[in-house]
Amino acid sequence: MTKAFRLRPAHRIARINYLPRVLGFLSTFVAILLITPELELGTPILLAAVAAFLVYPHLAWLHTRLVTHSKRAEQINLLLDCILLGTWAALLAFNLWITFSLLVSSLLNNSVNGGLPRLALAFVCFVLGGLLGVGIAGPAFVPTASLPVTAFVIITTLLYILGVGVTYHRQNGQLARAHKDIARKNDIFRSLLDMGVQTYEAKDVPDLIQRSLRQFRALYPTRSFGIVLFDRERADLVRHAGFLGAAENCRQALMDRLRTHNQSSERYRQAWLQQSDQRFLLMPLHRHLQQSPGYLMVDSQPNDDAESALPLFVDQLGAALENQLLTQELRKLAETDGLTGLFNRAFFEEQLAHAIWLKKTHSEPDFSVVMIDLIGLKRSNDHHGHESGDELIRQVARQLKKQARRSDVAARYGGDEFVILCHDCAESDAQRAVERLTTACQGRECEIALSGDRRLNLAVNISVGVAGSDQHPPDRVLRLADQRMYEDKEAYYQQHSRYR
């Protein structure tokens, strides 16, 4: 087919009107056949009826497929329908029921497609068609017909009206669903934009998690959500977590199952977790998270688009969390003690506050604090200079780095005091680690290199205190560890002389 006659998609109005036009014109043709014996219509009239009622509907449809403006073509077709039907009303001698049926169908089709202005224009076209029919066949008026013809016309008219109503009701339903779908997509799009804003406004990772959870809950008010981030090196250690909507007992069970999943080979795949009567969809955030593996969790509910819409948020959430984690890493570099390479006191206190919050909020994980004091630093400074004291501090720091796990926070707390925050560690486990540290440090002589190629051997002595959140309230752990460290120091001086 050449380009000039290429068929184009028909407009929605043309598609809706095609079948009612075919059926309506077909029923009118049948009515003409039934009334032919009464009006003694000739063969030319019947042939014209075949062309008008059996061929014309398909030509009108073809017209909407050939032209560029399909909607405009269908609007013209509707007016041609009025002229054609008005003409046949006159050719059939203005039979009352047939004329009424043709007039109603003409006005109905035009009114639903254009309102009152189209209805008035359709009426004018129908009258013009009637005048055309009078001009062709002459004036004739036979208002009545036999009972079968009248009954057929009444029934088909009612069916036609009913069919048009059902068709447009269905179409309106589709439009309503389309509008609802568009409105929902707009809500999702706005939520994506809002999440981008939340990313810039969040001050740290926990704040970003809470903001994101509130954003998800606003989009899906009846659902429960959770965001959990694990340590990069220890797959069982939770670094950050937040829930909204889930019950406390459900959270703990989910955390246990999530730890197991994060240590499995399926950790990078979407999965389902069944907990009691709730089913949670697990969406990995690993695609953008290099600093810490994490997951977005949402409970499953019927008749909801969350499973299809939330993946749009996963990449954005993962990238936002990664930016926050990188910022946190850069902040660690800024909060490192220059002499020892350990974290400084400010960073330790921030991490301790977060560990206390996790313990109070989720009842886990436990943590322990180890306080360490370097005994004899003043003696070394007074006898050998501050250079020797600094080197002694560095020697202890090196031992702390060796004994501490990667997930632990080892910091210089003060001049000769050190502290270790042990994540996911009970007091008894921390005590065993302290025993290893004491064995490595206590009474050990280390060689100190001074300026001018001078060297001297100094003994390292430390006092240690340990406390854990599994045995004590989380906000008292640091104070208790500090108290135990001074008790250990006093025990040391009961056997050794004090230096004044």
Secondary structure by P-SEA (a helix, b strand, c coil): cccccccccccaaaaaaaaaaaaaaaaaaaaaaaacccccccaaaaaaaaaacccaaaaaaaaaaccccaaaaaaaaaaaaaaaaaaaaaaacccaaaaaaaaaaaaaaaaaaccaaaaaaaaaaaaaaaaaaaaaccccccccccaaaaaaaaaaaaaaaaaaaaaaaaaaaaaaaaaaaaaaaaaaaaaaaaaaaaaaacccaaaaaaaaaaaaaaacccccbbbbbbbccccccccccccccccaaaaaaaaaaaaaaaaccccccccccccccbbbbbbbccccccccccbbbbbbbcccccccccccaaaaaaaaaaaaaaaaaaaaaaacccccccccaaaaaaaaaaaaaaaaaccccbbbbbbbbbcaaaaaaaaccaaaaaaaaaaaaaaaaaaccccbbbbbccccbbbbbbccccaaaaaaaaaaaaaacccbbbbbbccccbbbbbbbbbbbbbbbcccccccaaaaaaaaaaaaaaaaaaaaccccc
